[in-house]
């Protein structure tokens, strides 16, 4: 008898991928994700088929150039032609709520509380401002608040 196990892949900082992204419908608000977290508005999170929970991914809409960092906290998407499902607010920031899907490029930039790759030309302070940490540090708790927690991979 063959025993099948599904394991999340290891976090490979710098790994990139591309494809179609979609977003969670609002009917999922208040439900548990695969990681046990409650899906709520205002979170910059995503579902990925195999990356470990806590993986930080920079996602860019290839049409608009807009980008955001999301944290994996769920499994999916379950549609074969999509590579990632984003939270509503992340999709809104990327500008594809009306269309429902977008072509994206994505890169693994960190894990848990360690943002290891910064986008070229942007300082950590920009990330804190961009993601609202200066106004509400609990909104996106997975990014470091102090620069001493950041590894630049130099």
N, C-alpha and C positions, 0 to 999 in steps of 0.2 A: 504494500500500500504506500502510495506517495503522499508525503505530508507537504502541503503548500503553505508557505509563510510569505507574508508581504512585509518587507522591511523598507523603511524610508532610506533613501540614499544619504551618504555622508554630505556634509556641507563643503562644497568646493568653491571657496571664495574666488570670484572672478568668472565663474561659469556663466555663460550667456545663452539665451535661447530666444526664439521669436515665434510669432504665430498670432492667433486670434484670442483676444480677451473678451470676457463678458462680465456681468456683475450680478450679484445676488438680488433677487426680487425682494421687495419690502415685506412680503409674506413670511420671510425667514427671520425678521426682527424678533428678538426675544427667545429664539430657539438656541439650543446648545450646538456648538460646532464639534467636530471630531476631537478637538483638544480638550473639550469640556467647558470652554468659555461660552458665555452667552453672546450671541451676535447682536450688536447694537449699533445704532447710528453714531457717526462721529469717529469710528475706529478706522484706521488705515490698515486693513487686514486683507487676507486672500486665502483662497483654496488652491492647493497644488497637489498633484497626484502622488508625488514621492518625496519632495523635500521635507526635511524634519520640521516639526513645529518649532517656531522661534526664528526660522531663517528669515533674514531681511533681504528683500528684493527691490531693486530700483526698476520701475516699469516706466517706459516712455511710449507715448502715442506717436507712432511714426508719421502720421499725417500732420499733427499739430506741433510736435516737438515738446509738448508738455510732459512733465514727469513727476513721479511721486515715489516714496519708499513705503512698502507695505510689509507686514509680518505674516508669515504663514501660520494659520491657526485652524485650518480645516482641510479636508480632502475633497478633491474634485479638480476640474470640472468633469462632469459625466458625459458631456458631448464630445465625440471623437475629434471634431475639428477645432477644439479650443484648448489652449495651453494653461490658462489661469482664469479663475473667477475672482473678481475684486469686490470689495465692499462698495456700497452705494456712494459714499463720500469720495473714495479714491477714483471711482469711475467718473464722478461729477467733476473732480479736479482735472482729470485727463480729457474731459469734454466729449464723452460719448454716451451720455444718458439717453438722449433721444434716439440715436441709432441702435443702441443695445450691444454692439460689438465694435471692436477696434483692432487694427493691426498694431501689434506692440513689439518692442524689443525689450528684453529684461536681462538683468545681471544680478547675481548673488553678491551682496555687498557686506554681509555680516551675519551674526548669529546671536540670538538672545540680546544681551545688553551691549554687545560690541559691534559698533559700526566700523568695519575694517577698510572699506574703500569709499573714499569721498569722490564725488564727481569732479573732474578736472576743473580747476579754477574756483571752486567753492569752498569756503571755510566752514568749520563746524558750526559757527555762529549762524550762518545762513540756514543750515539744516534746522537748527532750533527755532529760528524765526519762521521758516517755510512750513514747518509742521506744527507751529503754535505752542512750542514748549515754553516760551517765555510768558505766555498768557495763562496757560493751563497745563502744567507739567504732567497731570494725570491723564490727559487726553490720549497721548501716545507714549505709554510708559516704557516701551522697549528700546527707545533711543537714549543714549547716555546724556545726562545733563551736564556733567563735568567733562572737560576735555581730557582729563587724566585717564578716563576709561577708554579712550579711542586709540586704536592701533592703526597706524597709517600704512603698515606693511612695507616700511622703508628698510 
